[in-house]
Amino acid sequence: MAKPQRLFVCQSCGASQPKWAGQCPDCGQWNSLAEEAAPVVTPFAAKHSLRSGGRRIELAPLAAEVAPPPRRATGIPEFDRVLGGGLVAGSAVLIGGDPGIGKSTLLLQAAARLATAGHAVVYVSGEEAMDQVRLRAERLGVAGAPVQLGAATAVRDILTTLEAGTPPALVVIDSIQTLYSDQLEAAPGTVGQVRACAQELIRYAKTSGAAVILVGHVTKDGQIAGPRVLEHMVDTVLYFEGERAHSFRILRAVKNRFGGTDEIGVFEMVTSGLAEVANPSALFLTHRDQPVSGSVVFAGMEGTRPVLVEIQALVVRVPTGATPRRAVVGWDSGRLAMILAVLEARCGLGFAGCEVYLNVAGGLRVTEPAADLAVAAALVSALADRPLASETIVFGEIALSGEVRPVSQGVARLKEAAKLGFSRALAPASGTAGHSGREIATTGFTSLAQLVDHLTGTA
């Protein structure tokens, strides 16, 4: 057995010395050398070292002409929009969502349109029998599409079937949590099984050029079940969002190696399946004859697409001594607490003895800070019982100092509002540069106090 060697390593610069010294000869630091055990070099370790014996890889310069990957349109423009223009050959896509949200419906419609266009498509279901898939296809009106169906849960059987013929253009696996590999003695859906099955299917996609879409279950927190490494392994991760009480669904990309993650696809659940929504703003706006206090239209952005959504606020006085409630639906409750604090500290409005209810109409969840000014306007309107004009939109970010800060893509928000018939906008003073002002009249604010004075008429 080899005799263990001792080294003295400088704790300041990391240099090693064969013997101790009061001063490090490399960095000059005093009393920094500490004794550590040196790695033992044995014949076995030298034989199995990974520093030699491998194949040299070819290194190429970063600056090189690379053609963009060809894409294959699925026939559903909203789906292609989120994917970045269509499916990329050899890519692996993971789509997750709550049970019953419409994942299988969307993928069956996309598979049917691709097959009708002349591409080979294989749909493998591990949760349903083939007759159940056929019944769903009849309800969706795509029963005549030449889609090859399969019902299997063994990944070895699936890969053997796919390798036997010409690689298809698209393979849909519904779902990855139901598959199992006979090389592991574990139940389907466990961390090891999900990772092993996904790795084999992704390897098939890369070697054959077929696009593989994996359906993933989600946990109660909304995250895809299984190992987190599953999202790192695939090329694209999509989440299908929506509320059961509402008919619309939103397809959102959180990872995309072949495109951006700032796009969404909006669908509406109808009797014939999922229908695309060309104008999402029409779903989230309430049409009224008379304006109502506390109701404000917010011009938001979902990716590169402007979306107008109605924000509703209700402020109710409570008896003295009662604890007021703060209820929020569709927005961040912490953000609401911040806006209320700014309104009280910077504008002198009292919400301490009031219950505050905030709702984003249509069930959409707003996350961008550009909704701060719209929420503040809705709260002031509800507190003062002064409704805004129905043809007015509001957007802007609020700082803790009460400053109204500009937001990105302000001109695009104004153009979308003008297209839908809005004629006035309350926005940051410096956030609409480049807008001609011919289509929609814009009132700019530099502080939240100016907005409060404008809404209450106390300027």
N, C-alpha and C positions, 0 to 999 in steps of 0.2 A: 504493500500500500504506500502511495506517495506521501511523503512527509509534508504536512501543512506549512505553508510559508506565511510570514507576517509582513505586513506593509504598514507604513506610516503615511496616512492621507491627510492633506491639509484641509481643514474644515472651511477655509475661506475661498481657496481657488480650486480645490479638488486635485491638486498635483500629488502624486505618490512618490515616496522616498523609501529606499531600502533600510534606512536606519533613522533613529530619532535625532532631531536637531532642535535647538531652541528657536530658530528662525527659519521660515520656509524660504528656500533658495529661489523659488519662482515668483512669489508675490511679495516677499519681505515681511509677512505678518509674523509676529512673535507669538510663541506658545499656541500655535494652531495645528500642529501635527498630532494626530491621534492614531493609535494602533488599531488596525483592522485586519481581519483574516483575509488572506488572498485566495482567489479561486484555485481549487486543486485541479491540476492538469494531469489526467490519467490517460493511458492509451485508449480506453473506451471513449472518453470525452473528446479526445483529439480525432478519433475515427468518425464520430457522429457530429462533428462541428458543422454548422450550416454556413460557414464562411467560404467554403470551397466545395467543388464537386457538382455545382448546379450548372444550369444552362444560362449562358449570357443572354440577357434580353437586349433588344435593340432600343436605343434611346433616340428620340427624334426631337427636332426643335419645336418650340411652342408655336412659332409663327409659321403656319402652313395653311394652304387652301383646303378647306373642308366643306363639302357640299351638305346642305341641310338634309336631314333624313326624309325620305319620301313618306307621305302620309296617305292613309286610305280612309276616305270619308265613310262614316257609318250610316249616313242618310238622315240623321237627326242633328240638325245644325246646333242646337243647344248643347248636345253631348259633345259634338266636335269642338265647340267653342271652349269648353272646359279642358278638353284634352290638348288644346293648343293648335287645332286644325285637323285632327283626325288621329286614327290609330297609327302607330309607328311599327313597322315590321320588326319582330323580335323583341318587342317591349312587354313588360309585365305590369299590369294595372291592378291595383287593389281598391275595391270599393266597399265601404262600410256604411251602416245605417241601422236605425232601430228596426225591430221586427215589424213587418207589414208596411214599411214606408214606401216600398215600390222598387226595391233593387232588382228582384227577379223580373218584374214587369218591364223595367227599362231595358235590361240586358236582352230579354227575349225579343223586344221590339227592335233593338239595334241588330241583333243576330238575324232576325227575319229580313230586315232591309238589306243587310249585306249579302245574305244568301240570294235574295231576289235580284240583286245587281250582278250576280254571276260568280260570287266568291264562295269558296268552300268554308263552311262554318260548322263547328262541332259544339254542341251544348251538352255538358255532362252535369247531371244533378245527383247530389248525394243525399238530398233531403226528401225528394219527391220521386214517385214512380213516373215512368214515361207517360202513362195515361193522364196523370195529373198535369204534367206539362202540356200535353195536347189539349186538355180542357181549357187551360189558361190561354193557349194560343187561339182557340176558337172564340173565347170571349174578347180577345184583343183584335180579332179579325185577321190574323196572320197564319192561320192553319195551313194555307197553301204554300208557304215558303219552304224551299228545299233545305231545311236545317236538319243536320244529322243529330239525333238524340241518343243519349246514353244515360244509364242509371248505374253508378258504381261508386264505391268508397275506397277501393284498394288502388293506391297510386301506381302500383306495378301493373295492374290490369289496364289502367288508363293510358300509361305510357306505352305499353305493348301495342295497344290498339292504335294509338297515334303514329307510332313508328312503322306500322305495317303498310301504310299507304302514303300518298303524297301529303306533305304538310299542309294543313288548312290555313286559311288566312286569319281565322279567329277561333280561339278555344275559350269557352266560358266554363268555369268550374264553380259550381254553386252547392256547397261552399267549402272553403279550405278547412274549416273546423271539423267537417265530417269525414275527411280523408284520413287514411292511416297507412303507414309503411310497415311491412312485415319484418323489417330489419330491427324494429324497436318493439320491445314488450311494454307497451303503454297504451292507454285508452285513447281513442280519437279525441282531438281537441286539447290535449295536453301540450305543454310548451315544446317538448321534444318532437312530438308528432307533427305539430304545425310547422315548426322550423324545417324538419326533414322533408316533408311533403312539398312545401313551398320551394325549397332549394332545388328539388328534382324538377318541378314544373318550370321554374325560371331557367334552369339549365337547358331544358328542352326548347324553351322559347328562344334562347340565344343561339342555339346550334341549328335549329330548323328554320328560323325566320318567321315563325307564327306568332301572332299577338295573343297573349294569354291574359284573360281577365279573371281575377280571383274575387269571389264574394266573401267578405269577412263579417263575422258576428261582432257585436259590440257589447261592452259591459254596461252596467247601470250608470256609469259615469260618462258614457258616450264614446269611450275609447275602444279601438278594435281589440277584441279579445285575443289572447295568446301573447307570445313574446314581442317585446317592442322592436326587436331586431327585424321582425317581419316587414315593418314599414321602411326599414333601411335597405332591405333586400330588393324590393320592387322599384320600378322606375317612376310610377305615378301612384299617388294615394288620393282617393276621392271619398268625400263624405256626402251622403244623401241625407238632407235635413228636412224637417217639416213637423208640423203638429197634426195629430190625428183629427183635431176639431176643425182644421182648415184644409182646403182642397189643394193648396199649392205645395210644391216641393222645390227645394233648392239643392242643386248639385254643386259642390264646392271642392276645389282642388287645394290640398294642403302641401303637396309635393309633386313636382313635375320636372323630370330631367330633360324633357323635350319641349318645354314651354313654360309659361308663367303660372304663378299661383294666385293671380289677382283677377281671375275670371269666375263667373258663376253661370250656371244654367238654371232657368226657371221653368218649371213644369206645373201643370194642373192635372189633378187626378179626376178623370171623367169616366163615364161608363165603358168607354172603349179603350181604357188604359191611360197612359200619360200623354197629355197633349202639350206641345210647346207653347210658351207664352211669349209672343213677340214684344209686347209692351207690358213689362212687369209693374209699372207704376199704376196701371189701371186696377190691379188687384188690391193695392194697399191704400187707395184713396176712397174716401166716403163722399158721395155727392149729396149735397144739402141745398135747400132753397134759401135758408137763412143761416148766417154764421153763428157758431156756438162758442161761448167763452171756454178757454182751456184747450181748444183744438188748433193745432198748428201743423202746416205741411212742411216737412223737412226734405230738402234736396240732398240726398245722399249719393254715395258712389259705391258700387259693388264691382270692384275691379276697374275696368274701363267703361263700365256701363252706368249711367246716371239712373237712379231709382228714386222716385218721389214716394214718401211714406208719411202717413198722418200720425202725429204724436198727440196723445190726449192726456190731459192733466185734470185732476179734481182735487180741490182744497176745501176741507170741511173743518169748521170750528168745533172744538171739543170742550166739554165742561171743565172748569178749573179743577185741577188735581188729577185729571185723567191722563193717562199716558197716550200720546198721539202715535198713530201707526204710520209706517212708511212702506207702501206696497209698490213694487215695480214689476212689470211684465215686459220683457223684450229689451231691457236695457240694464246696465250695471248699477246695482244698488249703491255701491261705493261712490260712483260718479254722481248719482243723484244727491247723496249726502254732501258732496263737495259743492255742487251748484247751490244747494240750499244755504250752505255756510257762506258762500260768496255773496249771495243775495242779502243775507242778514248783515254781514260785516261791511260790505262795500256799498250797499244800496239802502240799508236801513229798513228792509222789509222783514216783518215778523212772521215766521212760520213755526215758532216754538209751540204755540197752542193750537196747531192745526194738524189734522191728518192729511197726508199727501198720498195720492194715488196717481201712478204714471203708467201709461199703457201705450205700446206701439201697435197700431191697428194692423190687422191682417195676420198677426202672429210672427211677423219678421223680427229677427233679433238684430239690433243695431249695435255695432261695436266701435265705430270710428268716432273720434273726439269732435268731429265737425257738427255733431248733433247737440253740442252743449248749448249753443245760442237758441236753437229751436226748443229745447227743454226749458230753458229759462223763460223764453217768451210764453210757453204754454203755462208755466207756473204763475207768472205775473198776470197773465190774462185770466186765469182761474181765480187768483186771489182778489184782483180788482173787479172781476166780473165785467171785463171789457173784451169782447170778441175781436179778433183780427178779421180783416177783410178776407173773404173766401178766395180771392185771386192772389194771395200773398204767400210766398215761400220764405223760409228762414234757414240759414246755415252759418256756422262759425264756431270757433273754439274759444273757450273762456279760460283765462289764467287765474291763479289764486289772487292776483292783484286786482282783478276785475277788468283786465285788459281783454279786448276782443281780438283774437289773433287770426290771421288769414289761414285758409286751408288750401289744399291742393285741388287743382282742376275746377276752380271756381267758374271759369267761363263755360265749361261743359255742363255744369249744373244749371246755369242760367239758360243755356240754349235748350236743354231738355224741358225746363219749366215753361219757356216760351212756346215750345212745340205743343205742350199740353194745355195751352190757353191761359197760363198765369201771366199777370201783367206787372206785378210788384215783387220786389225782393228786399229782405232785410239781411244784410251781409256785412262782413268786415270791410272797413273802409279801404284797405289795401289788398283785398283778395279778389278783385274783379278787374284787374288790369288787362287791357286788350279787348274788353267788351265794349261794343259800340253804344249800347244803351238804347238802340232804336226799338228793339222788340220788347224789352222789359225794363221798367224803371227801377233803379237800384238805390237804396238808401244805405249809406255806409256808416258804421259805428266804430269808434275806437275804444270805448269802454262800455261795460255792462250798465252803468248808471245812465248813459245816454239812451240805451234801449228801453230801460224802465221809464224814463221820462217821456219817451216817444209813445209807449203803449198806454201810459196813464194820463197823458196830456198835461203833464206838470213841467214842461220844459221852461 
